[in-house]
Amino acid sequence: MAKFMDVHHGMSGITAEQLKEAHAADLRIEGEEGVSFEHAWADPDSGTVYCLSEAPSKEAVQRVHTRSGHPADEIHPVPLSV
Amino acid sequence: MAKFMDVHHGMSGITAEQLKEAHAADLRIEGEEGVSFEHAWADPDSGTVYCLSEAPSKEAVQRVHTRSGHPADEIHPVPLSV
């Protein structure tokens, strides 16, 4: 397992409720891919969403997001953290 | 106070020790700007570093990072989080 930060662009105007629903959609199926989404942060003005997860691979993160209807634009492994 | 995610590019090859030192340098002066850096995550391969903070403004976040010698390339307010 490794830690990943993924980034979604083009989510301008996202509301707290929409972020909560998108995150809940990921949580409902993440177990099937061995992924654990920990947090998500959104900037409605620029339309950027960041998600932090623990996952077996970048591809597993993307499979969950794609199945939930919101594929990520970038997925970075973040092996270092403080 | 608001929450911010800032992003640094061009940090390829950053080590755990360098991330820890950079974060410690921010923590030493953050109080002077009313900023509280909570976490930082790094991807040494792509050279990307993400920092999560609580701060009075985007400018305050950048002042701390600039004074510490590592200005951010992007700073996004992230008023929404789950």
Backbone of each chain as nested JSON, in Angstrom:
{
  "chains": [
    {"id": "A", "residues": [
      {"number": 1, "name": "MET", "atoms": {"N": [0.849, -1.196, 0.0], "CA": [0.0, 0.0, 0.0], "C": [0.882, 1.243, 0.0]}},
      {"number": 2, "name": "ALA", "atoms": {"N": [0.406, 2.263, -0.663], "CA": [1.157, 3.514, -0.751], "C": [0.164, 4.667, -0.69]}},
      {"number": 3, "name": "LYS", "atoms": {"N": [0.707, 5.855, -0.467], "CA": [-0.164, 7.013, -0.36], "C": [-0.173, 7.746, -1.704]}},
      {"number": 4, "name": "PHE", "atoms": {"N": [-1.342, 8.25, -2.092], "CA": [-1.484, 8.968, -3.36], "C": [-2.25, 10.27, -3.155]}},
      {"number": 5, "name": "MET", "atoms": {"N": [-1.845, 11.301, -3.932], "CA": [-2.622, 12.539, -4.005], "C": [-3.12, 12.643, -5.436]}},
      {"number": 6, "name": "ASP", "atoms": {"N": [-4.422, 12.698, -5.616], "CA": [-4.911, 12.894, -6.982], "C": [-5.599, 14.235, -7.092]}},
      {"number": 7, "name": "VAL", "atoms": {"N": [-5.625, 14.745, -8.32], "CA": [-6.12, 16.093, -8.571], "C": [-7.149, 16.06, -9.695]}},
      {"number": 8, "name": "HIS", "atoms": {"N": [-8.263, 16.731, -9.454], "CA": [-9.314, 16.878, -10.464], "C": [-9.406, 18.362, -10.825]}},
      {"number": 9, "name": "HIS", "atoms": {"N": [-9.454, 18.641, -12.115], "CA": [-9.661, 20.023, -12.574], "C": [-11.065, 20.142, -13.152]}},
      {"number": 10, "name": "GLY", "atoms": {"N": [-11.49, 21.361, -13.414], "CA": [-12.772, 21.564, -14.091], "C": [-13.994, 21.359, -13.214]}},
      {"number": 11, "name": "MET", "atoms": {"N": [-13.809, 21.42, -11.888], "CA": [-14.947, 21.217, -10.984], "C": [-15.45, 22.556, -10.44]}},
      {"number": 12, "name": "SER", "atoms": {"N": [-15.329, 23.592, -11.235], "CA": [-15.767, 24.929, -10.8], "C": [-17.198, 24.909, -10.288]}},
      {"number": 13, "name": "GLY", "atoms": {"N": [-17.392, 25.578, -9.168], "CA": [-18.729, 25.694, -8.606], "C": [-19.161, 24.51, -7.773]}},
      {"number": 14, "name": "ILE", "atoms": {"N": [-18.258, 23.547, -7.57], "CA": [-18.623, 22.378, -6.75], "C": [-19.093, 22.848, -5.369]}},
      {"number": 15, "name": "THR", "atoms": {"N": [-20.164, 22.232, -4.881], "CA": [-20.713, 22.601, -3.575], "C": [-20.26, 21.587, -2.521]}},
      {"number": 16, "name": "ALA", "atoms": {"N": [-20.447, 21.951, -1.267], "CA": [-20.093, 21.047, -0.17], "C": [-20.857, 19.736, -0.318]}},
      {"number": 17, "name": "GLU", "atoms": {"N": [-22.123, 19.834, -0.71], "CA": [-22.956, 18.645, -0.858], "C": [-22.45, 17.757, -1.988]}},
      {"number": 18, "name": "GLN", "atoms": {"N": [-22.055, 18.367, -3.098], "CA": [-21.532, 17.592, -4.24], "C": [-20.207, 16.909, -3.891]}},
      {"number": 19, "name": "LEU", "atoms": {"N": [-19.347, 17.626, -3.14], "CA": [-18.075, 17.023, -2.73], "C": [-18.344, 15.82, -1.832]}},
      {"number": 20, "name": "LYS", "atoms": {"N": [-19.292, 15.998, -0.912], "CA": [-19.65, 14.924, 0.017], "C": [-20.211, 13.72, -0.745]}},
      {"number": 21, "name": "GLU", "atoms": {"N": [-21.048, 13.979, -1.721], "CA": [-21.639, 12.888, -2.516], "C": [-20.585, 12.169, -3.354]}},
      {"number": 22, "name": "ALA", "atoms": {"N": [-19.671, 12.935, -3.957], "CA": [-18.62, 12.323, -4.785], "C": [-17.722, 11.446, -3.916]}},
      {"number": 23, "name": "HIS", "atoms": {"N": [-17.386, 11.953, -2.738], "CA": [-16.537, 11.195, -1.809], "C": [-17.272, 9.931, -1.346]}},
      {"number": 24, "name": "ALA", "atoms": {"N": [-18.559, 10.074, -1.046], "CA": [-19.35, 8.916, -0.597], "C": [-19.429, 7.867, -1.697]}},
      {"number": 25, "name": "ALA", "atoms": {"N": [-19.53, 8.3, -2.955], "CA": [-19.582, 7.353, -4.081], "C": [-18.28, 6.564, -4.161]}},
      {"number": 26, "name": "ASP", "atoms": {"N": [-17.149, 7.25, -3.911], "CA": [-15.854, 6.556, -3.891], "C": [-15.802, 5.558, -2.73]}},
      {"number": 27, "name": "LEU", "atoms": {"N": [-16.258, 5.987, -1.572], "CA": [-16.184, 5.122, -0.385], "C": [-17.019, 3.852, -0.551]}},
      {"number": 28, "name": "ARG", "atoms": {"N": [-18.122, 3.959, -1.295], "CA": [-18.993, 2.794, -1.466], "C": [-18.31, 1.651, -2.213]}},
      {"number": 29, "name": "ILE", "atoms": {"N": [-17.373, 1.975, -3.112], "CA": [-16.761, 0.909, -3.924], "C": [-15.261, 0.757, -3.712]}},
      {"number": 30, "name": "GLU", "atoms": {"N": [-14.653, 1.634, -2.911], "CA": [-13.194, 1.619, -2.797], "C": [-12.642, 0.274, -2.331]}},
      {"number": 31, "name": "GLY", "atoms": {"N": [-13.407, -0.403, -1.465], "CA": [-12.948, -1.678, -0.923], "C": [-12.723, -2.728, -2.004]}},
      {"number": 32, "name": "GLU", "atoms": {"N": [-13.498, -2.632, -3.073], "CA": [-13.37, -3.607, -4.168], "C": [-12.039, -3.471, -4.888]}},
      {"number": 33, "name": "GLU", "atoms": {"N": [-11.419, -2.308, -4.751], "CA": [-10.129, -2.06, -5.408], "C": [-8.999, -1.954, -4.387]}},
      {"number": 34, "name": "GLY", "atoms": {"N": [-9.307, -2.193, -3.117], "CA": [-8.282, -2.129, -2.081], "C": [-7.807, -0.721, -1.773]}},
      {"number": 35, "name": "VAL", "atoms": {"N": [-8.651, 0.27, -2.1], "CA": [-8.286, 1.676, -1.911], "C": [-8.97, 2.237, -0.668]}},
      {"number": 36, "name": "SER", "atoms": {"N": [-8.309, 3.165, 0.012], "CA": [-8.927, 3.858, 1.138], "C": [-8.762, 5.366, 0.946]}},
      {"number": 37, "name": "PHE", "atoms": {"N": [-9.847, 6.044, 0.591], "CA": [-9.788, 7.503, 0.444], "C": [-9.878, 8.143, 1.824]}},
      {"number": 38, "name": "GLU", "atoms": {"N": [-8.898, 8.99, 2.142], "CA": [-8.806, 9.552, 3.493], "C": [-9.422, 10.946, 3.601]}},
      {"number": 39, "name": "HIS", "atoms": {"N": [-9.118, 11.787, 2.631], "CA": [-9.611, 13.164, 2.674], "C": [-9.777, 13.688, 1.26]}},
      {"number": 40, "name": "ALA", "atoms": {"N": [-10.623, 14.713, 1.129], "CA": [-10.714, 15.446, -0.136], "C": [-10.9, 16.916, 0.2]}},
      {"number": 41, "name": "TRP", "atoms": {"N": [-10.28, 17.772, -0.623], "CA": [-10.353, 19.217, -0.414], "C": [-10.729, 19.863, -1.739]}},
      {"number": 42, "name": "ALA", "atoms": {"N": [-11.603, 20.86, -1.704], "CA": [-12.036, 21.476, -2.959], "C": [-11.947, 22.991, -2.954]}},
      {"number": 43, "name": "ASP", "atoms": {"N": [-11.543, 23.502, -4.104], "CA": [-11.52, 24.939, -4.372], "C": [-12.558, 25.202, -5.464]}},
      {"number": 44, "name": "PRO", "atoms": {"N": [-13.777, 25.6, -5.091], "CA": [-14.836, 25.792, -6.094], "C": [-14.499, 26.882, -7.108]}},
      {"number": 45, "name": "ASP", "atoms": {"N": [-13.696, 27.872, -6.729], "CA": [-13.382, 28.969, -7.656], "C": [-12.53, 28.496, -8.831]}},
      {"number": 46, "name": "SER", "atoms": {"N": [-11.447, 27.771, -8.537], "CA": [-10.591, 27.297, -9.633], "C": [-11.071, 25.949, -10.152]}},
      {"number": 47, "name": "GLY", "atoms": {"N": [-12.005, 25.322, -9.417], "CA": [-12.504, 24.025, -9.857], "C": [-11.54, 22.884, -9.63]}},
      {"number": 48, "name": "THR", "atoms": {"N": [-10.712, 23.021, -8.586], "CA": [-9.712, 21.993, -8.293], "C": [-10.123, 21.177, -7.07]}},
      {"number": 49, "name": "VAL", "atoms": {"N": [-9.989, 19.857, -7.175], "CA": [-10.258, 18.973, -6.038], "C": [-9.039, 18.082, -5.831]}},
      {"number": 50, "name": "TYR", "atoms": {"N": [-8.594, 17.964, -4.582], "CA": [-7.473, 17.111, -4.201], "C": [-8.011, 15.969, -3.348]}},
      {"number": 51, "name": "CYS", "atoms": {"N": [-7.559, 14.74, -3.639], "CA": [-7.955, 13.596, -2.825], "C": [-6.714, 12.861, -2.349]}},
      {"number": 52, "name": "LEU", "atoms": {"N": [-6.698, 12.531, -1.077], "CA": [-5.597, 11.77, -0.492], "C": [-6.083, 10.351, -0.227]}},
      {"number": 53, "name": "SER", "atoms": {"N": [-5.297, 9.386, -0.653], "CA": [-5.713, 7.989, -0.463], "C": [-4.536, 7.085, -0.128]}},
      {"number": 54, "name": "GLU", "atoms": {"N": [-4.882, 5.914, 0.377], "CA": [-3.951, 4.797, 0.527], "C": [-4.424, 3.767, -0.476]}},
      {"number": 55, "name": "ALA", "atoms": {"N": [-3.52, 3.265, -1.299], "CA": [-3.959, 2.349, -2.353], "C": [-2.821, 1.446, -2.791]}},
      {"number": 56, "name": "PRO", "atoms": {"N": [-3.182, 0.317, -3.434], "CA": [-2.144, -0.583, -3.927], "C": [-1.43, -0.014, -5.155]}},
      {"number": 57, "name": "SER", "atoms": {"N": [-2.083, 0.879, -5.906], "CA": [-1.476, 1.44, -7.119], "C": [-2.26, 2.66, -7.579]}},
      {"number": 58, "name": "LYS", "atoms": {"N": [-1.593, 3.446, -8.426], "CA": [-2.228, 4.594, -9.064], "C": [-3.446, 4.139, -9.884]}},
      {"number": 59, "name": "GLU", "atoms": {"N": [-3.294, 3.002, -10.547], "CA": [-4.371, 2.49, -11.4], "C": [-5.618, 2.143, -10.566]}},
      {"number": 60, "name": "ALA", "atoms": {"N": [-5.392, 1.618, -9.365], "CA": [-6.528, 1.277, -8.5], "C": [-7.276, 2.546, -8.091]}},
      {"number": 61, "name": "VAL", "atoms": {"N": [-6.534, 3.613, -7.794], "CA": [-7.171, 4.898, -7.452], "C": [-8.032, 5.357, -8.631]}},
      {"number": 62, "name": "GLN", "atoms": {"N": [-7.454, 5.292, -9.823], "CA": [-8.185, 5.773, -10.986], "C": [-9.411, 4.905, -11.284]}},
      {"number": 63, "name": "ARG", "atoms": {"N": [-9.304, 3.589, -11.067], "CA": [-10.467, 2.729, -11.306], "C": [-11.645, 3.141, -10.429]}},
      {"number": 64, "name": "VAL", "atoms": {"N": [-11.364, 3.428, -9.151], "CA": [-12.453, 3.851, -8.257], "C": [-13.055, 5.164, -8.743]}},
      {"number": 65, "name": "HIS", "atoms": {"N": [-12.206, 6.143, -9.015], "CA": [-12.722, 7.455, -9.453], "C": [-13.488, 7.348, -10.774]}},
      {"number": 66, "name": "THR", "atoms": {"N": [-13.005, 6.516, -11.673], "CA": [-13.669, 6.373, -12.976], "C": [-15.03, 5.708, -12.812]}},
      {"number": 67, "name": "ARG", "atoms": {"N": [-15.07, 4.646, -12.005], "CA": [-16.342, 3.959, -11.772], "C": [-17.34, 4.879, -11.072]}},
      {"number": 68, "name": "SER", "atoms": {"N": [-16.832, 5.825, -10.277], "CA": [-17.72, 6.764, -9.572], "C": [-18.112, 7.946, -10.456]}},
      {"number": 69, "name": "GLY", "atoms": {"N": [-17.543, 7.996, -11.658], "CA": [-17.948, 9.052, -12.591], "C": [-17.102, 10.302, -12.576]}},
      {"number": 70, "name": "HIS", "atoms": {"N": [-15.971, 10.262, -11.85], "CA": [-15.114, 11.46, -11.818], "C": [-13.634, 11.069, -11.875]}},
      {"number": 71, "name": "PRO", "atoms": {"N": [-13.172, 10.622, -13.064], "CA": [-11.761, 10.263, -13.212], "C": [-10.837, 11.437, -12.863]}},
      {"number": 72, "name": "ALA", "atoms": {"N": [-9.699, 11.109, -12.271], "CA": [-8.735, 12.148, -11.876], "C": [-7.906, 12.591, -13.079]}},
      {"number": 73, "name": "ASP", "atoms": {"N": [-7.473, 13.861, -13.055], "CA": [-6.607, 14.379, -14.116], "C": [-5.137, 14.094, -13.83]}},
      {"number": 74, "name": "GLU", "atoms": {"N": [-4.795, 13.997, -12.565], "CA": [-3.417, 13.681, -12.165], "C": [-3.483, 12.765, -10.947]}},
      {"number": 75, "name": "ILE", "atoms": {"N": [-2.58, 11.808, -10.882], "CA": [-2.463, 10.982, -9.669], "C": [-0.967, 10.853, -9.363]}},
      {"number": 76, "name": "HIS", "atoms": {"N": [-0.567, 11.355, -8.207], "CA": [0.831, 11.302, -7.803], "C": [1.016, 10.405, -6.583]}},
      {"number": 77, "name": "PRO", "atoms": {"N": [1.934, 9.457, -6.661], "CA": [2.306, 8.766, -5.438], "C": [2.984, 9.807, -4.53]}},
      {"number": 78, "name": "VAL", "atoms": {"N": [2.691, 9.802, -3.245], "CA": [3.365, 10.73, -2.316], "C": [3.973, 9.903, -1.184]}},
      {"number": 79, "name": "PRO", "atoms": {"N": [5.101, 9.258, -1.49], "CA": [5.721, 8.379, -0.489], "C": [6.248, 9.128, 0.729]}},
      {"number": 80, "name": "LEU", "atoms": {"N": [6.485, 10.449, 0.582], "CA": [7.009, 11.226, 1.71], "C": [5.912, 12.115, 2.28]}},
      {"number": 81, "name": "SER", "atoms": {"N": [5.835, 12.165, 3.61], "CA": [4.876, 13.098, 4.211], "C": [5.352, 13.5, 5.597]}},
      {"number": 82, "name": "VAL", "atoms": {"N": [4.954, 14.69, 5.983], "CA": [5.247, 15.206, 7.333], "C": [3.981, 15.852, 7.853]}}
    ]},
    {"id": "B", "residues": [
      {"number": 1, "name": "MET", "atoms": {"N": [-9.719, 32.79, 9.396], "CA": [-8.802, 31.722, 8.979], "C": [-9.484, 30.835, 7.944]}},
      {"number": 2, "name": "ALA", "atoms": {"N": [-8.698, 30.35, 7.04], "CA": [-9.22, 29.48, 5.982], "C": [-8.181, 28.408, 5.694]}},
      {"number": 3, "name": "LYS", "atoms": {"N": [-8.627, 27.381, 4.973], "CA": [-7.716, 26.294, 4.661], "C": [-7.165, 26.485, 3.248]}},
      {"number": 4, "name": "PHE", "atoms": {"N": [-5.887, 26.178, 3.076], "CA": [-5.235, 26.33, 1.772], "C": [-4.439, 25.079, 1.423]}},
      {"number": 5, "name": "MET", "atoms": {"N": [-4.427, 24.752, 0.122], "CA": [-3.539, 23.719, -0.396], "C": [-2.565, 24.431, -1.329]}},
      {"number": 6, "name": "ASP", "atoms": {"N": [-1.274, 24.327, -1.045], "CA": [-0.323, 24.915, -1.983], "C": [0.515, 23.819, -2.612]}},
      {"number": 7, "name": "VAL", "atoms": {"N": [1.02, 24.14, -3.808], "CA": [1.721, 23.149, -4.616], "C": [3.066, 23.715, -5.064]}},
      {"number": 8, "name": "HIS", "atoms": {"N": [4.097, 22.904, -4.897], "CA": [5.45, 23.255, -5.366], "C": [5.822, 22.278, -6.469]}},
      {"number": 9, "name": "HIS", "atoms": {"N": [6.348, 22.793, -7.57], "CA": [6.856, 21.935, -8.639], "C": [8.386, 22.002, -8.642]}},
      {"number": 10, "name": "GLY", "atoms": {"N": [9.011, 21.14, -9.412], "CA": [10.472, 21.217, -9.586], "C": [11.277, 20.724, -8.399]}},
      {"number": 11, "name": "MET", "atoms": {"N": [10.66, 19.927, -7.528], "CA": [11.375, 19.426, -6.349], "C": [11.833, 17.969, -6.563]}},
      {"number": 12, "name": "SER", "atoms": {"N": [12.114, 17.629, -7.796], "CA": [12.513, 16.246, -8.108], "C": [13.665, 15.78, -7.233]}},
      {"number": 13, "name": "GLY", "atoms": {"N": [13.539, 14.582, -6.739], "CA": [14.611, 13.999, -5.936], "C": [14.584, 14.41, -4.48]}},
      {"number": 14, "name": "ILE", "atoms": {"N": [13.568, 15.163, -4.067], "CA": [13.49, 15.579, -2.656], "C": [13.497, 14.33, -1.757]}},
      {"number": 15, "name": "THR", "atoms": {"N": [14.258, 14.426, -0.678], "CA": [14.356, 13.301, 0.263], "C": [13.456, 13.55, 1.472]}},
      {"number": 16, "name": "ALA", "atoms": {"N": [13.235, 12.49, 2.234], "CA": [12.429, 12.611, 3.452], "C": [13.039, 13.67, 4.375]}},
      {"number": 17, "name": "GLU", "atoms": {"N": [14.362, 13.665, 4.458], "CA": [15.047, 14.614, 5.334], "C": [14.857, 16.051, 4.848]}},
      {"number": 18, "name": "GLN", "atoms": {"N": [14.945, 16.253, 3.541], "CA": [14.765, 17.605, 2.984], "C": [13.324, 18.092, 3.173]}},
      {"number": 19, "name": "LEU", "atoms": {"N": [12.362, 17.195, 3.024], "CA": [10.962, 17.582, 3.239], "C": [10.755, 17.988, 4.695]}},
      {"number": 20, "name": "LYS", "atoms": {"N": [11.342, 17.202, 5.585], "CA": [11.226, 17.478, 7.024], "C": [11.873, 18.825, 7.372]}},
      {"number": 21, "name": "GLU", "atoms": {"N": [13.034, 19.087, 6.779], "CA": [13.723, 20.356, 7.045], "C": [12.95, 21.547, 6.492]}},
      {"number": 22, "name": "ALA", "atoms": {"N": [12.403, 21.393, 5.29], "CA": [11.636, 22.486, 4.677], "C": [10.39, 22.787, 5.518]}},
      {"number": 23, "name": "HIS", "atoms": {"N": [9.726, 21.724, 5.972], "CA": [8.53, 21.885, 6.8], "C": [8.905, 22.539, 8.134]}},
      {"number": 24, "name": "ALA", "atoms": {"N": [10.025, 22.103, 8.718], "CA": [10.47, 22.682, 9.994], "C": [10.797, 24.168, 9.835]}},
      {"number": 25, "name": "ALA", "atoms": {"N": [11.362, 24.541, 8.69], "CA": [11.691, 25.952, 8.445], "C": [10.417, 26.787, 8.39]}},
      {"number": 26, "name": "ASP", "atoms": {"N": [9.366, 26.217, 7.795], "CA": [8.069, 26.916, 7.77], "C": [7.497, 27.053, 9.182]}},
      {"number": 27, "name": "LEU", "atoms": {"N": [7.58, 25.962, 9.942], "CA": [6.992, 25.967, 11.287], "C": [7.67, 26.985, 12.203]}},
      {"number": 28, "name": "ARG", "atoms": {"N": [8.976, 27.213, 11.983], "CA": [9.708, 28.149, 12.854], "C": [9.185, 29.567, 12.734]}},
      {"number": 29, "name": "ILE", "atoms": {"N": [8.671, 29.965, 11.552], "CA": [8.245, 31.365, 11.362], "C": [6.751, 31.526, 11.08]}},
      {"number": 30, "name": "GLU", "atoms": {"N": [6.024, 30.42, 10.957], "CA": [4.622, 30.532, 10.545], "C": [3.79, 31.396, 11.481]}},
      {"number": 31, "name": "GLY", "atoms": {"N": [4.13, 31.352, 12.778], "CA": [3.363, 32.115, 13.766], "C": [3.415, 33.612, 13.512]}},
      {"number": 32, "name": "GLU", "atoms": {"N": [4.516, 34.076, 12.947], "CA": [4.656, 35.518, 12.666], "C": [3.682, 35.984, 11.594]}},
      {"number": 33, "name": "GLU", "atoms": {"N": [3.19, 35.039, 10.793], "CA": [2.239, 35.373, 9.722], "C": [0.846, 34.83, 10.024]}},
      {"number": 34, "name": "GLY", "atoms": {"N": [0.676, 34.229, 11.194], "CA": [-0.63, 33.69, 11.571], "C": [-1.015, 32.434, 10.814]}},
      {"number": 35, "name": "VAL", "atoms": {"N": [0.003, 31.743, 10.281], "CA": [-0.245, 30.537, 9.466], "C": [0.035, 29.288, 10.293]}},
      {"number": 36, "name": "SER", "atoms": {"N": [-0.711, 28.21, 10.013], "CA": [-0.426, 26.93, 10.644], "C": [-0.347, 25.848, 9.559]}},
      {"number": 37, "name": "PHE", "atoms": {"N": [0.86, 25.392, 9.281], "CA": [1.022, 24.32, 8.302], "C": [0.705, 22.991, 8.977]}},
      {"number": 38, "name": "GLU", "atoms": {"N": [-0.203, 22.238, 8.365], "CA": [-0.69, 21.005, 8.996], "C": [0.004, 19.756, 8.473]}},
      {"number": 39, "name": "HIS", "atoms": {"N": [0.167, 19.675, 7.154], "CA": [0.774, 18.483, 6.556], "C": [1.476, 18.875, 5.27]}},
      {"number": 40, "name": "ALA", "atoms": {"N": [2.414, 18.032, 4.852], "CA": [3.028, 18.175, 3.531], "C": [3.251, 16.781, 2.983]}},
      {"number": 41, "name": "TRP", "atoms": {"N": [3.045, 16.647, 1.674], "CA": [3.226, 15.353, 0.998], "C": [4.099, 15.579, -0.221]}},
      {"number": 42, "name": "ALA", "atoms": {"N": [5.022, 14.665, -0.482], "CA": [5.93, 14.855, -1.608], "C": [6.015, 13.641, -2.518]}},
      {"number": 43, "name": "ASP", "atoms": {"N": [6.105, 13.943, -3.813], "CA": [6.343, 12.953, -4.865], "C": [7.718, 13.269, -5.461]}},
      {"number": 44, "name": "PRO", "atoms": {"N": [8.757, 12.59, -5.01], "CA": [10.116, 12.897, -5.49], "C": [10.277, 12.661, -6.991]}},
      {"number": 45, "name": "ASP", "atoms": {"N": [9.509, 11.742, -7.565], "CA": [9.667, 11.441, -8.994], "C": [9.219, 12.609, -9.878]}},
      {"number": 46, "name": "SER", "atoms": {"N": [8.028, 13.126, -9.615], "CA": [7.546, 14.255, -10.431], "C": [8.019, 15.587, -9.862]}},
      {"number": 47, "name": "GLY", "atoms": {"N": [8.562, 15.565, -8.624], "CA": [9.045, 16.797, -8.004], "C": [7.932, 17.689, -7.497]}},
      {"number": 48, "name": "THR", "atoms": {"N": [6.819, 17.068, -7.105], "CA": [5.664, 17.832, -6.629], "C": [5.526, 17.726, -5.116]}},
      {"number": 49, "name": "VAL", "atoms": {"N": [5.288, 18.862, -4.46], "CA": [5.05, 18.864, -3.018], "C": [3.738, 19.603, -2.765]}},
      {"number": 50, "name": "TYR", "atoms": {"N": [2.877, 19.02, -1.944], "CA": [1.603, 19.612, -1.544], "C": [1.677, 19.964, -0.07]}},
      {"number": 51, "name": "CYS", "atoms": {"N": [1.213, 21.164, 0.29], "CA": [1.173, 21.56, 1.705], "C": [-0.239, 22.013, 2.047]}},
      {"number": 52, "name": "LEU", "atoms": {"N": [-0.733, 21.538, 3.17], "CA": [-2.054, 21.931, 3.662], "C": [-1.858, 22.857, 4.853]}},
      {"number": 53, "name": "SER", "atoms": {"N": [-2.552, 23.98, 4.835], "CA": [-2.396, 24.937, 5.935], "C": [-3.715, 25.594, 6.309]}},
      {"number": 54, "name": "GLU", "atoms": {"N": [-3.705, 26.196, 7.491], "CA": [-4.759, 27.108, 7.927], "C": [-4.098, 28.469, 7.966]}},
      {"number": 55, "name": "ALA", "atoms": {"N": [-4.711, 29.456, 7.342], "CA": [-4.042, 30.763, 7.261], "C": [-5.055, 31.881, 7.076]}},
      {"number": 56, "name": "PRO", "atoms": {"N": [-4.632, 33.104, 7.389], "CA": [-5.544, 34.234, 7.195], "C": [-5.713, 34.592, 5.723]}},
      {"number": 57, "name": "SER", "atoms": {"N": [-4.749, 34.246, 4.877], "CA": [-4.834, 34.578, 3.453], "C": [-3.806, 33.78, 2.667]}},
      {"number": 58, "name": "LYS", "atoms": {"N": [-4.016, 33.726, 1.361], "CA": [-3.087, 33.107, 0.43], "C": [-1.721, 33.808, 0.505]}},
      {"number": 59, "name": "GLU", "atoms": {"N": [-1.764, 35.131, 0.647], "CA": [-0.527, 35.911, 0.697], "C": [0.295, 35.562, 1.933]}},
      {"number": 60, "name": "ALA", "atoms": {"N": [-0.374, 35.3, 3.042], "CA": [0.342, 34.932, 4.269], "C": [1.047, 33.588, 4.084]}},
      {"number": 61, "name": "VAL", "atoms": {"N": [0.372, 32.645, 3.427], "CA": [0.988, 31.342, 3.145], "C": [2.251, 31.559, 2.302]}},
      {"number": 62, "name": "GLN", "atoms": {"N": [2.121, 32.391, 1.272], "CA": [3.268, 32.594, 0.383], "C": [4.408, 33.319, 1.097]}},
      {"number": 63, "name": "ARG", "atoms": {"N": [4.071, 34.253, 1.988], "CA": [5.143, 34.953, 2.713], "C": [5.981, 33.968, 3.525]}},
      {"number": 64, "name": "VAL", "atoms": {"N": [5.335, 33.033, 4.195], "CA": [6.093, 32.049, 4.984], "C": [6.977, 31.209, 4.065]}},
      {"number": 65, "name": "HIS", "atoms": {"N": [6.383, 30.686, 2.995], "CA": [7.148, 29.826, 2.083], "C": [8.312, 30.597, 1.433]}},
      {"number": 66, "name": "THR", "atoms": {"N": [8.079, 31.85, 1.105], "CA": [9.128, 32.648, 0.456], "C": [10.254, 32.928, 1.433]}},
      {"number": 67, "name": "ARG", "atoms": {"N": [9.877, 33.294, 2.658], "CA": [10.903, 33.572, 3.668], "C": [11.708, 32.314, 3.982]}},
      {"number": 68, "name": "SER", "atoms": {"N": [11.087, 31.141, 3.85], "CA": [11.78, 29.881, 4.122], "C": [12.58, 29.396, 2.919]}},
      {"number": 69, "name": "GLY", "atoms": {"N": [12.468, 30.134, 1.8], "CA": [13.287, 29.787, 0.645], "C": [12.645, 28.861, -0.364]}},
      {"number": 70, "name": "HIS", "atoms": {"N": [11.339, 28.594, -0.219], "CA": [10.675, 27.716, -1.188], "C": [9.265, 28.235, -1.503]}},
      {"number": 71, "name": "PRO", "atoms": {"N": [9.198, 29.353, -2.277], "CA": [7.889, 29.895, -2.651], "C": [7.052, 28.855, -3.403]}},
      {"number": 72, "name": "ALA", "atoms": {"N": [5.741, 28.888, -3.168], "CA": [4.836, 27.936, -3.826], "C": [4.531, 28.387, -5.248]}},
      {"number": 73, "name": "ASP", "atoms": {"N": [4.26, 27.411, -6.126], "CA": [3.889, 27.722, -7.503], "C": [2.392, 27.955, -7.636]}},
      {"number": 74, "name": "GLU", "atoms": {"N": [1.618, 27.329, -6.767], "CA": [0.164, 27.505, -6.763], "C": [-0.304, 27.514, -5.316]}},
      {"number": 75, "name": "ILE", "atoms": {"N": [-1.274, 28.347, -5.009], "CA": [-1.908, 28.31, -3.682], "C": [-3.407, 28.41, -3.896]}},
      {"number": 76, "name": "HIS", "atoms": {"N": [-4.127, 27.382, -3.489], "CA": [-5.58, 27.364, -3.649], "C": [-6.267, 27.384, -2.296]}},
      {"number": 77, "name": "PRO", "atoms": {"N": [-7.216, 28.284, -2.097], "CA": [-8.073, 28.151, -0.925], "C": [-8.884, 26.875, -1.12]}},
      {"number": 78, "name": "VAL", "atoms": {"N": [-9.055, 26.093, -0.07], "CA": [-9.893, 24.884, -0.166], "C": [-10.945, 24.944, 0.94]}},
      {"number": 79, "name": "PRO", "atoms": {"N": [-11.972, 25.778, 0.702], "CA": [-12.991, 25.971, 1.741], "C": [-13.82, 24.721, 2.017]}},
      {"number": 80, "name": "LEU", "atoms": {"N": [-13.824, 23.783, 1.061], "CA": [-14.61, 22.557, 1.254], "C": [-13.69, 21.383, 1.519]}},
      {"number": 81, "name": "SER", "atoms": {"N": [-14.053, 20.554, 2.484], "CA": [-13.268, 19.336, 2.711], "C": [-14.136, 18.255, 3.322]}},
      {"number": 82, "name": "VAL", "atoms": {"N": [-13.76, 17.024, 3.039], "CA": [-14.441, 15.874, 3.637], "C": [-13.369, 14.905, 4.093]}}
    ]}
  ]
}
